[in-house]
Amino acid sequence: PILTRSAGEAGAAARFPINRIFCVGRNYREHALEMGGDPDREPPFFFTKPADAIVDTSGGSASTCVVPYPPMTSSLHFEGELVVAIGKGGLRIPESEAEGHIFGYAVGCDLTRRDLQAEAKKKGRPWDAAKGFDHSGPCGSIVPKEEADISPSTILNLTINGKLRQETALDKMVWNIPETISYLSTLFSLKPGDLIFTGTPAGVGEVKQDDVVSIACGDLPPCNFVIGPPE
């Protein structure tokens, strides 16, 4: 799976090969609260999506990118997120060196079968079916970090049919980007092509067929898509 990104002297299109997808759970205090979690700062936890869960939304408007409503759920939820693309691998990366391992940034959506997740939580089971299904990771163009204006004050927001549903500054993360990369690299040897979905703020909710989702973060290309008919 690959994503279009800007690159080169003229900002020409290129391709970024995806290796693995890691996602940070409950990385915004308000979201942890709305999900019934403990918002106190504790080591981050991670779950994964398969690389082919990515839906490349860089091709145009929401109307041209259709994400089918997944089977076996009646509660599909959106979670808008900043995505970090790793360009240089490493194990046990110090926080002070984490920036040097970042290739670039994108905007994505961690689509979730919330009813399956709730059932898995209740039974102490893994979240794979709730988080790692087909088309569960829409993602916009990856912009090289040198071309992206991303800072702690950058605003991330998500709208459904033009109505604002999520909005936060990136400095509201419990674990910032260097801390997240450093901690994740103690669990896995990070590789070029790895993506990190850095967590979602409060305001998550349900999407239905024909809903138009738009996620923006600073000057990054937005992630736009529409929920299509069930598979």
Secondary structure, 3 states (H helix, E strand, C coil): CEEEEEECCCCEEEEEECCCEEEEECCEHHHHHHCCCCCCCCCCEEEEECHHHEEECCCCCHHHCEEEECCCCCCEEECEEEEEEECCCECCCCHHHHHHHEEEEEEEECCEEHHHHHHHHHHCCCCHHHHCCCCCEEECCEEEHHHCCCCCCCEEEEEECCEEEEEEEHHHECCCHHHHHHHHHHHCCECCCCEEECCCCCCCEECCCCCEEEEEECCCCCEEEEEEEEC
